[in-house]
Amino acid sequence: MAFTNEEVLAGLAELITDETGIDASEVALEKSFTDDLDIDSISMMTIVVNAEEKFGVTIPDDEVKNLKAVKDAVDYISSNQE
């Protein structure tokens, strides 16, 4: 089952809240993981691993560095679903 962009965003927001305590309402497409949400590399890797499990996608380590904003992650997950 493919997730919609809205479902991916909501799921990511939930994962980010679980990992960092940031309120899910703060997680928006235009937000930068590092600049706006203050997510460090260790938390980011945890979020990536959990997102892979939740959405059934693989996000290669060399792709993670390209995920600068929440929108980048949503777009990547949406376009790489099986």
N, C-alpha and C positions, 0 to 999 in steps of 0.2 A: 504494500500500500504506500503510495507516494504521499508525502506531506505537502501541504500548501506552504507558501512563503509565510503566511500568518502563523501557521502551526509551528513552523521551524523557529520563527522569532519568539513565539511564546515558550517553546521548549528550551531554547537557548537562554532566555531570560530566567527560566526556572533553574537551569543548571548554574548560571552565573550567581543567582541568589544563594543557592545551596553552597557554592564554593566560597563566596566572598561576603555574603550578607548584604550586598547591594540590593535595594528594593527593585523588584522586577519592573516596576513602572519607570525606573531610570534607564532601562535597557531599550534603546531605540536604534533604528537602522543607521542613523548618521553618527552615532557615538563611536568614538575610538576606544578600543580596548585599553590601551595604555594611558592616553591623555585624558579621556573623559571618565572612564570607569576605574582607572588606577589598578588594572589587573597586571600582576607581574608574570614573568615567564613560567614560573612553577604552577601558579594557579591556572594559567592559560593552557598548559599541557593537560592538567586535570580536566578542565572544561572540554578540551578537544577529545580526550579519551572517552569521557562520558557522552559527548555528542555522537561519537562514532557508534557507541552502543545503542543510544536512544534512537538514532535515525538510520542505523544500518548502513553507514557509509565508512569509507576509509579516507582519512585525511593524512597524506604523507607528511613527514616531518619538514621536508623542504617546501611544502605548500603552506604550512602554518605561518611562516614568516610573511606571507602575502595577505594574511587575514588581519588587516589593520583596523577595520571598522566592523561593527556588527553586521552591516549589509554585506560585506565580503564573505563572512561566514555563512550567512543565510543563502546567498547566491551560490556558494560552493556546494553546500549541502543539498540545496534544491536541484542543482544541475547534475549531481553525482549519485542520486538515489537509484536504487536498482528497481 
